[in-house]
Each structure stands twice: as C-alpha cells, then as structure tokens.
Amino acid sequence: MKLLPYSFRWLSVVVVFVALPAQAQHTQTYTYPSSEVVTIHSKLLKEERKIYVHCPKVDSADVNKRFPVVYVMDGDNHFALLAQYVDYLSRPDVSAMPKTIVIGIPNTKRTRDLTPTNSLLNYEGKPDSSSYQGSGGNENFLQFMATELIPMIDKNYKTRPYKIFAGHSFGGLSSLNCLLTHPDLFDAYIAISPSLWWDKEYLLKMTDETLKTGSALNKAFFFSDGNEGRANSFFHKDLVTLEATLAKKKLKGLDYRYKHYPTETHMTEPVVAYFDALRFIFKDWEKHR
Amino acid sequence: MKLLPYSFRWLSVVVVFVALPAQAQHTQTYTYPSSEVVTIHSKLLKEERKIYVHCPKVDSADVNKRFPVVYVMDGDNHFALLAQYVDYLSRPDVSAMPKTIVIGIPNTKRTRDLTPTNSLLNYEGKPDSSSYQGSGGNENFLQFMATELIPMIDKNYKTRPYKIFAGHSFGGLSSLNCLLTHPDLFDAYIAISPSLWWDKEYLLKMTDETLKTGSALNKAFFFSDGNEGRANSFFHKDLVTLEATLAKKKLKGLDYRYKHYPTETHMTEPVVAYFDALRFIFKDWEKHR
C-alpha cells in the first residue's frame, strides 16, 4: 500500500499528534463520586441480578450516620441521574434533602418484572404477543425486593428505615402496584408516566377498589406525565383519573402531588420529574431537621 | 487496654465482616462515562487552570462527527450535571439534542473572574471589602476564554462551531456580560439567577445602553431566577427589568426566554433551569436534523 510518496509520510504523524487531546498540557481522569455494582443471586427470580449502589460521601461527622434509600427501576436509564441529584441536593450549601443512598436496578426481563398482570395487549389494546410474552411478574419482583434485595442492602449499607420507590413507565406502574399491594414496603412512591393503560387500565380499577374511602395511608406519592399521545390521549386521561380517584377517597395521611409536563416527552420528562419528586418528598426536610 | 475478656475478642472480628459491603456477592466499580481534567497555563490569568472535559461516547457511525460545546462556569458545581444531561438527552431513544462536548471551568478566584467591574458593594449595596477585593476581572477572563481556552479546545477535540455559555449567579452575570460585550464568541447564552444587583445594577444599565432598538442579535438567550429574597425582592425585579428591556429593544433574531422558579432556591434552581435551558436552546433540533 503505497498511498503517499515517502517524503510526505511525516504528515500522518503530525495529524495524529494534533488529534490527541491537550497539547503541552497535563491531562488526568476526572473523578466522579464512586458507586459500585453488586451481583446477587435471586432465588425468587432464579437469576443473577446486578444492583447499582451509590453511597453518600461521608466526612468524619457523618461516620455513624445512617441514610434513607431510593430504589430506582430502569437502573441503566436513571440511576446515575438520581445519584447526582441526591449528592447535589444534600450538599451543605444546597441543603434541600438529607444525604441518601441510591440503589439502581437494571433490567433483565423488564416486561416480566415490571407489569402486574399477564397480558398481551399493547398500548392500543391490540394483542402483541412478541413484546409482552411472559408479562405479569411484578408481584414476584416485589417479593424479590422485600425478601432478598432490601434485606441485603440493609445488612451491608448504613441505611435508615426510610425508603423511596422510584419508577418510570412500567417502573411507574410497579411503583403504584407496590403502593396498593404492599404499601408498608416503602415510605414514598414516585410514579413517572406510569403505564396505566396496561391490561385495560387494570391498576386504575384496582386503585378504586383497593383504597377504602377515609382510610389511612401515611405515604408520600408523586406521579406525573408528559405529552404522551398529546393532551387528549387516554394516557393523560388515565393520570387525570388517578388523581380524581385519590381525591375522592379522602385518604388520611396520603400526601400526593400530580404534575403534568405538557412540553416534555415520555423520555425527557423523567429528568425534571425526578427532581420535582425529590423536592416534593423532602419539602419539609429543611424545617424539621 | 483490656476492654474485653479474651474469650469475647472474636466478636470484633465478626462485626468488621458484617460491616463490609456485600456478603457472598461479587462487587465491582460502577463505570461513569469518562471525563478528563486538562491543566493549561494561562498567560492572561497568570496561573495554571484546570479544565474539565466531557466528550460524547462515539460509536463507529460517529467517528468523523463533530460536536457543539457547552462551556459551564463554576465547574465544581455543575459540570457533572451538564455532562449527564447532554449524554441522556442525546441518547437515540431520547433524541432531544445533539451529542455535545461539555467543558467545565472550576474556579480559582471566582469574584475576580466572574464580575464585570471593580466594586466592593455587596448584595445590599453596602461595602464588603473582604469578599469583593479584586473584583472586576471578567473582561480578562473572557479574553482568556476567547484566545486561550476555546482555541485549545477547538484544536484538541472534535468541536463544531456552535458554542453555549452556561453560568449561574456570578457565572450568569458573566454570561450576560459576554452577550453584551462579545456576542459573537458564543451562539447561545444561559444566565441562571445572574447577580444583576452587582455594582448598582451595572449590567442592567449596560443592557439598556448597549443594545440598539431594532438591531440584529442572532443568539439564543435563556435567563431565570428562583425565590432569591422572595417574590418582591430587587433580585427578582432586576430579572423582570431585564426581560422588559429585551422586549422593548425588539432585537432582530434574539430568541430569548425568561423563566421564574418561585419554589426553587438560589442553589436548587440550577438543576431544573439548566435542563430547561438545554430544552429551550435545542427546541427545534429534532425537526431540523
């Protein structure tokens, strides 16, 4: 391969040098706050699961402190975002929430783990056996969290008994399912654009049937949607119905907020909604501490 | 030191084991997207400056692509946040903005670099020589950016000629100062809670004097404030005045948005405002690409 006459070959050397980052400067790696990946074997899910763990940086004054925990679904999408939010918002000069541990759960079989019923119906109510085969394992997944994951985290990290369930889309569906079926597992629930359309609005009906008017449910609950299907879509109507159902039930102690983001898409919305959710859950933190 | 009888000493060994993260699991380090720290010597600032650089992850299809650049002030506060936002918002399944390089500039002498005039007056208009000694070096700092930093970045990284100036507080003041005095240096300007109170509203007056009614200024400009000093404070009034001044000037091509966040503090606001600023600047990106 004689593409260049010999006398011009020095040119390629020069080009390589120019393309290297930093000329005559000293370059180091930028250090992000450290997080780790723990692999555990789940007997219930019959598989190895990777779990992302981010602990607050502790100084000598914090050595004996224990921290609340946020468990976030779709770990590969939103774990690093939440880790960044809690680190920043808990800085002494920001002081909007306590230092918090973040646990991210990346998916293996997302539809299996994050849907409450076995259904093959898609967003439009039509059968889609290729996408939704094997759906309906959320109860088993919540049992995995309750009996395997949370005990492991509580045993190995400096947790205190305040836990938040954070989920988006099917993860938001799981958050509401957990609030309805195992409310005592967590103290606060975040459901960002929950897929309430799932299985002919199964969870929306269950919300109405499960929650008894005037009963006690001492939890914080943030839920939201973006512009999915635009303003008059059934996606948005389902969220409006969820809010109306909660209002109608007059539950004792349920501190909830519904926020609609008409300019955000299904995928951009979590960035702002997770921030607003943390601000909502910890709105009274500064005055109480 | 004989605190425990010998037969109980095994206890302390057990405690140490239990406190270690992860029992019978495999633990690895979580990998954040890589960023680097470049140290350059500035002749203008007469000092070594650390610069944080975050480049998009490129796959084989992107190998020859070049990227816009966001320059963010107060690098230790907001570089990692912006790096996270651009990585997430430019993912193929989110697709809200192009892949973008983020440059973070941590401070050495913040007041010197980020204030436009030499003034000792504090927020309340009273002299504070201890805090503001040496203020007024922003013009020299902008020259450092124009003649030393930006050329170095353009030489060493795959930039394309679209640049964003992102600043908060004194950094927001610098952003507006740059827009008024060197508008062609950047294509878009973000001023989150700019300290317009600086030196008896120096920049607010300069905005009115510098911008000629009906003149052309083809830039994007996002500015915002939180609840600084509450609703009727002069901090908020200064922002309202800035918006009124821009409206009055009827500038050709200036695409600006002012957003007020009454529930956010001076330090929580940047988290949501930087997100909104990127969404504003790239609002037409999806349809144009």
Boltz contact constraints between the chains, C-beta under 6 A:
constraints:
  - contact:
      token1: [A, 21]
      token2: [B, 156]
      max_distance: 6.0
  - contact:
      token1: [A, 22]
      token2: [B, 38]
      max_distance: 6.0
  - contact:
      token1: [A, 22]
      token2: [B, 156]
      max_distance: 6.0
  - contact:
      token1: [A, 25]
      token2: [B, 38]
      max_distance: 6.0
  - contact:
      token1: [A, 25]
      token2: [B, 39]
      max_distance: 6.0
  - contact:
      token1: [A, 25]
      token2: [B, 40]
      max_distance: 6.0
  - contact:
      token1: [A, 26]
      token2: [B, 39]
      max_distance: 6.0
  - contact:
      token1: [A, 27]
      token2: [B, 36]
      max_distance: 6.0
  - contact:
      token1: [A, 27]
      token2: [B, 38]
      max_distance: 6.0
  - contact:
      token1: [A, 28]
      token2: [B, 37]
      max_distance: 6.0
  - contact:
      token1: [A, 29]
      token2: [B, 36]
      max_distance: 6.0
  - contact:
      token1: [A, 30]
      token2: [B, 35]
      max_distance: 6.0
  - contact:
      token1: [A, 30]
      token2: [B, 36]
      max_distance: 6.0
  - contact:
      token1: [A, 30]
      token2: [B, 37]
      max_distance: 6.0
  - contact:
      token1: [A, 30]
      token2: [B, 52]
      max_distance: 6.0
  - contact:
      token1: [A, 32]
      token2: [B, 32]
      max_distance: 6.0
  - contact:
      token1: [A, 35]
      token2: [B, 30]
      max_distance: 6.0
  - contact:
      token1: [A, 36]
      token2: [B, 27]
      max_distance: 6.0
  - contact:
      token1: [A, 36]
      token2: [B, 29]
      max_distance: 6.0
  - contact:
      token1: [A, 36]
      token2: [B, 30]
      max_distance: 6.0
  - contact:
      token1: [A, 37]
      token2: [B, 28]
      max_distance: 6.0
  - contact:
      token1: [A, 37]
      token2: [B, 30]
      max_distance: 6.0
  - contact:
      token1: [A, 38]
      token2: [B, 22]
      max_distance: 6.0
  - contact:
      token1: [A, 38]
      token2: [B, 25]
      max_distance: 6.0
  - contact:
      token1: [A, 38]
      token2: [B, 27]
      max_distance: 6.0
  - contact:
      token1: [A, 39]
      token2: [B, 25]
      max_distance: 6.0
  - contact:
      token1: [A, 39]
      token2: [B, 26]
      max_distance: 6.0
  - contact:
      token1: [A, 40]
      token2: [B, 25]
      max_distance: 6.0
  - contact:
      token1: [A, 52]
      token2: [B, 30]
      max_distance: 6.0
  - contact:
      token1: [A, 84]
      token2: [B, 84]
      max_distance: 6.0
  - contact:
      token1: [A, 94]
      token2: [B, 267]
      max_distance: 6.0
  - contact:
      token1: [A, 96]
      token2: [B, 268]
      max_distance: 6.0
  - contact:
      token1: [A, 156]
      token2: [B, 21]
      max_distance: 6.0
  - contact:
      token1: [A, 156]
      token2: [B, 22]
      max_distance: 6.0
  - contact:
      token1: [A, 267]
      token2: [B, 94]
      max_distance: 6.0
  - contact:
      token1: [A, 268]
      token2: [B, 96]
      max_distance: 6.0
  - contact:
      token1: [A, 271]
      token2: [B, 275]
      max_distance: 6.0
  - contact:
      token1: [A, 272]
      token2: [B, 272]
      max_distance: 6.0
  - contact:
      token1: [A, 272]
      token2: [B, 275]
      max_distance: 6.0
  - contact:
      token1: [A, 275]
      token2: [B, 271]
      max_distance: 6.0
  - contact:
      token1: [A, 275]
      token2: [B, 272]
      max_distance: 6.0
